[in-house]
Amino acid sequence: MLEQVPIDDLQPGMYVNQVLEQTGSLKMRSKGIVKTQAIIDSLRAKGILTVEVDLAKSKPLKAPETSEPSKEETPKAIKTPVKPVGPRFN
């Protein structure tokens, strides 16, 4: 499914089919998935206003990793045996 997308709405993971509107004279060399926000910023800086996105070929990219570990990654406390202190009574 093809959709017109303003450059401000373009997201990493979207498949760009072609440039539809621009102020500059940039010739897009290839179609493909936008991998980073830096690529979007570069297209915007070169005067791209609207692109055609193929939603069927677009893939949502993973969210950036956070610095906090998930519950699965959190180390569990290790229980060590406690030695009794003092004399032992039987």
VMD Tcl script that builds the backbone (N, CA, C; Angstrom):
set m [mol new atoms 270]
animate dup $m
set s [atomselect $m all]
$s set {name element resname resid chain x y z} {
  {N N MET 1 A 0.840 -1.166 0.000}
  {CA C MET 1 A 0.000 0.000 0.000}
  {C C MET 1 A 0.897 1.243 0.000}
  {N N LEU 2 A 0.698 2.101 -0.975}
  {CA C LEU 2 A 1.510 3.309 -1.109}
  {C C LEU 2 A 0.802 4.482 -0.446}
  {N N GLU 3 A 1.611 5.308 0.222}
  {CA C GLU 3 A 1.051 6.453 0.933}
  {C C GLU 3 A 1.992 7.648 0.815}
  {N N GLN 4 A 1.422 8.831 0.645}
  {CA C GLN 4 A 2.213 10.058 0.640}
  {C C GLN 4 A 2.503 10.436 2.092}
  {N N VAL 5 A 3.777 10.667 2.401}
  {CA C VAL 5 A 4.178 10.978 3.776}
  {C C VAL 5 A 5.026 12.245 3.775}
  {N N PRO 6 A 4.601 13.270 4.530}
  {CA C PRO 6 A 5.458 14.457 4.685}
  {C C PRO 6 A 6.759 14.064 5.385}
  {N N ILE 7 A 7.831 14.737 5.058}
  {CA C ILE 7 A 9.142 14.401 5.625}
  {C C ILE 7 A 9.122 14.457 7.159}
  {N N ASP 8 A 8.292 15.335 7.716}
  {CA C ASP 8 A 8.214 15.435 9.181}
  {C C ASP 8 A 7.556 14.215 9.823}
  {N N ASP 9 A 6.815 13.424 9.031}
  {CA C ASP 9 A 6.164 12.223 9.557}
  {C C ASP 9 A 6.919 10.947 9.217}
  {N N LEU 10 A 7.987 11.072 8.431}
  {CA C LEU 10 A 8.775 9.904 8.053}
  {C C LEU 10 A 9.475 9.340 9.290}
  {N N GLN 11 A 9.461 8.011 9.428}
  {CA C GLN 11 A 10.041 7.334 10.593}
  {C C GLN 11 A 11.069 6.299 10.140}
  {N N PRO 12 A 12.096 6.043 10.965}
  {CA C PRO 12 A 13.006 4.938 10.651}
  {C C PRO 12 A 12.204 3.635 10.522}
  {N N GLY 13 A 12.549 2.842 9.515}
  {CA C GLY 13 A 11.838 1.596 9.269}
  {C C GLY 13 A 10.864 1.691 8.108}
  {N N MET 14 A 10.546 2.918 7.670}
  {CA C MET 14 A 9.633 3.083 6.538}
  {C C MET 14 A 10.394 2.875 5.225}
  {N N TYR 15 A 9.703 2.263 4.257}
  {CA C TYR 15 A 10.283 1.999 2.939}
  {C C TYR 15 A 9.909 3.144 2.011}
  {N N VAL 16 A 10.895 3.930 1.590}
  {CA C VAL 16 A 10.667 5.063 0.689}
  {C C VAL 16 A 10.757 4.565 -0.745}
  {N N ASN 17 A 9.684 4.800 -1.495}
  {CA C ASN 17 A 9.602 4.379 -2.887}
  {C C ASN 17 A 10.107 5.462 -3.831}
  {N N GLN 18 A 9.727 6.728 -3.554}
  {CA C GLN 18 A 10.187 7.837 -4.385}
  {C C GLN 18 A 9.924 9.169 -3.689}
  {N N VAL 19 A 10.596 10.198 -4.196}
  {CA C VAL 19 A 10.376 11.561 -3.726}
  {C C VAL 19 A 9.217 12.135 -4.529}
  {N N LEU 20 A 8.234 12.718 -3.843}
  {CA C LEU 20 A 7.082 13.302 -4.530}
  {C C LEU 20 A 7.168 14.817 -4.628}
  {N N GLU 21 A 7.741 15.449 -3.598}
  {CA C GLU 21 A 7.809 16.912 -3.589}
  {C C GLU 21 A 9.109 17.344 -2.933}
  {N N GLN 22 A 9.766 18.334 -3.560}
  {CA C GLN 22 A 11.020 18.836 -3.013}
  {C C GLN 22 A 11.269 20.255 -3.493}
  {N N THR 23 A 12.114 20.963 -2.747}
  {CA C THR 23 A 12.484 22.321 -3.146}
  {C C THR 23 A 13.824 22.329 -3.875}
  {N N GLY 24 A 14.628 21.307 -3.645}
  {CA C GLY 24 A 15.948 21.226 -4.278}
  {C C GLY 24 A 15.908 20.362 -5.518}
  {N N SER 25 A 17.087 19.970 -5.985}
  {CA C SER 25 A 17.183 19.159 -7.201}
  {C C SER 25 A 17.816 17.798 -6.932}
  {N N LEU 26 A 17.693 17.312 -5.698}
  {CA C LEU 26 A 18.271 16.017 -5.323}
  {C C LEU 26 A 17.603 14.894 -6.119}
  {N N LYS 27 A 18.390 14.036 -6.702}
  {CA C LYS 27 A 17.879 12.851 -7.391}
  {C C LYS 27 A 18.126 11.658 -6.471}
  {N N MET 28 A 17.053 11.010 -6.062}
  {CA C MET 28 A 17.186 9.865 -5.187}
  {C C MET 28 A 17.720 8.687 -5.994}
  {N N ARG 29 A 18.786 8.090 -5.552}
  {CA C ARG 29 A 19.448 7.029 -6.307}
  {C C ARG 29 A 18.763 5.684 -6.163}
  {N N SER 30 A 18.199 5.422 -4.983}
  {CA C SER 30 A 17.602 4.106 -4.790}
  {C C SER 30 A 16.423 4.181 -3.831}
  {N N LYS 31 A 15.609 3.160 -3.915}
  {CA C LYS 31 A 14.492 2.995 -2.991}
  {C C LYS 31 A 15.029 2.219 -1.797}
  {N N GLY 32 A 14.310 2.281 -0.675}
  {CA C GLY 32 A 14.738 1.450 0.444}
  {C C GLY 32 A 14.215 1.902 1.783}
  {N N ILE 33 A 14.581 1.126 2.777}
  {CA C ILE 33 A 14.157 1.381 4.153}
  {C C ILE 33 A 15.026 2.466 4.761}
  {N N VAL 34 A 14.379 3.432 5.389}
  {CA C VAL 34 A 15.097 4.481 6.118}
  {C C VAL 34 A 15.562 3.858 7.426}
  {N N LYS 35 A 16.869 3.851 7.649}
  {CA C LYS 35 A 17.409 3.142 8.810}
  {C C LYS 35 A 17.578 4.016 10.051}
  {N N THR 36 A 17.844 5.309 9.854}
  {CA C THR 36 A 18.115 6.154 11.021}
  {C C THR 36 A 17.447 7.514 10.891}
  {N N GLN 37 A 17.316 8.183 12.018}
  {CA C GLN 37 A 16.790 9.555 12.032}
  {C C GLN 37 A 17.749 10.494 11.313}
  {N N ALA 38 A 19.031 10.198 11.335}
  {CA C ALA 38 A 20.030 11.034 10.653}
  {C C ALA 38 A 19.773 11.077 9.145}
  {N N ILE 39 A 19.323 9.978 8.571}
  {CA C ILE 39 A 19.002 9.950 7.143}
  {C C ILE 39 A 17.808 10.860 6.859}
  {N N ILE 40 A 16.808 10.801 7.718}
  {CA C ILE 40 A 15.632 11.662 7.572}
  {C C ILE 40 A 16.038 13.129 7.673}
  {N N ASP 41 A 16.880 13.444 8.634}
  {CA C ASP 41 A 17.355 14.825 8.807}
  {C C ASP 41 A 18.124 15.298 7.575}
  {N N SER 42 A 18.902 14.407 6.968}
  {CA C SER 42 A 19.666 14.740 5.768}
  {C C SER 42 A 18.730 15.009 4.585}
  {N N LEU 43 A 17.698 14.186 4.423}
  {CA C LEU 43 A 16.727 14.396 3.349}
  {C C LEU 43 A 16.010 15.739 3.526}
  {N N ARG 44 A 15.630 16.040 4.761}
  {CA C ARG 44 A 14.961 17.308 5.061}
  {C C ARG 44 A 15.868 18.488 4.714}
  {N N ALA 45 A 17.155 18.379 5.081}
  {CA C ALA 45 A 18.117 19.451 4.825}
  {C C ALA 45 A 18.344 19.664 3.321}
  {N N LYS 46 A 18.141 18.611 2.534}
  {CA C LYS 46 A 18.338 18.711 1.087}
  {C C LYS 46 A 17.068 19.135 0.357}
  {N N GLY 47 A 16.019 19.513 1.110}
  {CA C GLY 47 A 14.824 20.060 0.494}
  {C C GLY 47 A 13.704 19.081 0.204}
  {N N ILE 48 A 13.800 17.850 0.683}
  {CA C ILE 48 A 12.725 16.879 0.471}
  {C C ILE 48 A 11.545 17.271 1.357}
  {N N LEU 49 A 10.353 17.353 0.757}
  {CA C LEU 49 A 9.151 17.744 1.500}
  {C C LEU 49 A 8.188 16.579 1.705}
  {N N THR 50 A 7.991 15.765 0.654}
  {CA C THR 50 A 7.050 14.644 0.712}
  {C C THR 50 A 7.638 13.454 -0.033}
  {N N VAL 51 A 7.449 12.263 0.533}
  {CA C VAL 51 A 7.911 11.033 -0.106}
  {C C VAL 51 A 6.754 10.051 -0.223}
  {N N GLU 52 A 6.922 9.083 -1.104}
  {CA C GLU 52 A 5.951 7.999 -1.224}
  {C C GLU 52 A 6.507 6.808 -0.452}
  {N N VAL 53 A 5.720 6.309 0.496}
  {CA C VAL 53 A 6.144 5.203 1.347}
  {C C VAL 53 A 5.312 3.971 1.017}
  {N N ASP 54 A 5.971 2.821 0.889}
  {CA C ASP 54 A 5.278 1.548 0.690}
  {C C ASP 54 A 5.144 0.900 2.065}
  {N N LEU 55 A 3.924 0.955 2.605}
  {CA C LEU 55 A 3.697 0.430 3.954}
  {C C LEU 55 A 3.846 -1.086 4.021}
  {N N ALA 56 A 3.610 -1.772 2.910}
  {CA C ALA 56 A 3.755 -3.225 2.898}
  {C C ALA 56 A 5.214 -3.647 3.053}
  {N N LYS 57 A 6.128 -2.813 2.594}
  {CA C LYS 57 A 7.559 -3.126 2.692}
  {C C LYS 57 A 8.214 -2.482 3.908}
  {N N SER 58 A 7.488 -1.625 4.607}
  {CA C SER 58 A 8.045 -0.949 5.786}
  {C C SER 58 A 8.113 -1.922 6.942}
  {N N LYS 59 A 9.114 -1.724 7.784}
  {CA C LYS 59 A 9.316 -2.592 8.949}
  {C C LYS 59 A 9.566 -1.731 10.169}
  {N N PRO 60 A 8.812 -1.962 11.251}
  {CA C PRO 60 A 9.117 -1.196 12.459}
  {C C PRO 60 A 10.471 -1.610 13.006}
  {N N LEU 61 A 11.281 -0.618 13.322}
  {CA C LEU 61 A 12.604 -0.901 13.878}
  {C C LEU 61 A 12.506 -0.978 15.392}
  {N N LYS 62 A 13.445 -1.704 15.989}
  {CA C LYS 62 A 13.482 -1.812 17.442}
  {C C LYS 62 A 13.727 -0.451 18.067}
  {N N ALA 63 A 13.103 -0.242 19.211}
  {CA C ALA 63 A 13.361 0.982 19.963}
  {C C ALA 63 A 14.780 0.922 20.497}
  {N N PRO 64 A 15.436 2.072 20.656}
  {CA C PRO 64 A 16.793 2.070 21.200}
  {C C PRO 64 A 16.821 1.444 22.591}
  {N N GLU 65 A 17.894 0.748 22.851}
  {CA C GLU 65 A 18.058 0.105 24.161}
  {C C GLU 65 A 18.180 1.160 25.254}
  {N N THR 66 A 17.571 0.884 26.380}
  {CA C THR 66 A 17.712 1.781 27.523}
  {C C THR 66 A 18.854 1.291 28.379}
  {N N SER 67 A 19.332 2.143 29.251}
  {CA C SER 67 A 20.459 1.761 30.099}
  {C C SER 67 A 20.021 0.910 31.284}
  {N N GLU 68 A 18.714 0.877 31.558}
  {CA C GLU 68 A 18.228 0.078 32.676}
  {C C GLU 68 A 18.004 -1.358 32.225}
  {N N PRO 69 A 18.495 -2.331 32.993}
  {CA C PRO 69 A 18.278 -3.722 32.606}
  {C C PRO 69 A 16.820 -4.121 32.818}
  {N N SER 70 A 16.329 -5.033 31.985}
  {CA C SER 70 A 14.970 -5.527 32.171}
  {C C SER 70 A 14.959 -6.507 33.335}
  {N N LYS 71 A 13.760 -6.938 33.709}
  {CA C LYS 71 A 13.650 -7.851 34.842}
  {C C LYS 71 A 14.386 -9.158 34.574}
  {N N GLU 72 A 14.373 -9.600 33.297}
  {CA C GLU 72 A 15.062 -10.845 32.977}
  {C C GLU 72 A 16.574 -10.702 33.120}
  {N N GLU 73 A 17.092 -9.494 32.924}
  {CA C GLU 73 A 18.530 -9.277 32.968}
  {C C GLU 73 A 19.043 -8.918 34.360}
  {N N THR 74 A 18.156 -8.609 35.288}
  {CA C THR 74 A 18.570 -8.209 36.618}
  {C C THR 74 A 19.161 -9.409 37.349}
  {N N PRO 75 A 20.383 -9.279 37.854}
  {CA C PRO 75 A 20.972 -10.407 38.569}
  {C C PRO 75 A 20.190 -10.709 39.850}
  {N N LYS 76 A 20.065 -11.993 40.128}
  {CA C LYS 76 A 19.338 -12.397 41.338}
  {C C LYS 76 A 20.331 -12.550 42.485}
  {N N ALA 77 A 19.836 -12.311 43.694}
  {CA C ALA 77 A 20.679 -12.439 44.880}
  {C C ALA 77 A 21.082 -13.904 45.051}
  {N N ILE 78 A 22.311 -14.109 45.413}
  {CA C ILE 78 A 22.812 -15.458 45.641}
  {C C ILE 78 A 22.779 -15.712 47.138}
  {N N LYS 79 A 22.130 -16.807 47.532}
  {CA C LYS 79 A 22.063 -17.158 48.949}
  {C C LYS 79 A 23.256 -18.028 49.289}
  {N N THR 80 A 23.988 -17.580 50.304}
  {CA C THR 80 A 25.127 -18.378 50.758}
  {C C THR 80 A 24.796 -18.929 52.135}
  {N N PRO 81 A 25.279 -20.132 52.423}
  {CA C PRO 81 A 24.983 -20.705 53.736}
  {C C PRO 81 A 25.593 -19.847 54.853}
  {N N VAL 82 A 24.858 -19.738 55.942}
  {CA C VAL 82 A 25.325 -18.952 57.080}
  {C C VAL 82 A 25.904 -19.911 58.109}
  {N N LYS 83 A 27.143 -19.634 58.538}
  {CA C LYS 83 A 27.782 -20.479 59.560}
  {C C LYS 83 A 27.400 -19.953 60.931}
  {N N PRO 84 A 27.028 -20.870 61.830}
  {CA C PRO 84 A 26.679 -20.420 63.191}
  {C C PRO 84 A 27.910 -19.874 63.903}
  {N N VAL 85 A 27.661 -18.901 64.755}
  {CA C VAL 85 A 28.727 -18.297 65.530}
  {C C VAL 85 A 28.556 -18.725 66.981}
  {N N GLY 86 A 29.646 -19.090 67.622}
  {CA C GLY 86 A 29.576 -19.473 69.038}
  {C C GLY 86 A 29.489 -20.982 69.221}
  {N N PRO 87 A 29.343 -21.436 70.488}
  {CA C PRO 87 A 29.307 -22.886 70.762}
  {C C PRO 87 A 28.016 -23.511 70.232}
  {N N ARG 88 A 28.127 -24.733 69.844}
  {CA C ARG 88 A 26.979 -25.455 69.304}
  {C C ARG 88 A 26.463 -26.416 70.354}
  {N N PHE 89 A 25.152 -26.381 70.619}
  {CA C PHE 89 A 24.550 -27.246 71.619}
  {C C PHE 89 A 23.775 -28.358 70.934}
  {N N ASN 90 A 23.925 -29.591 71.470}
  {CA C ASN 90 A 23.194 -30.739 70.913}
  {C C ASN 90 A 22.078 -31.106 71.805}
}
mol reanalyze $m
mol bondsrecalc $m
mol representation Tube
mol addrep $m
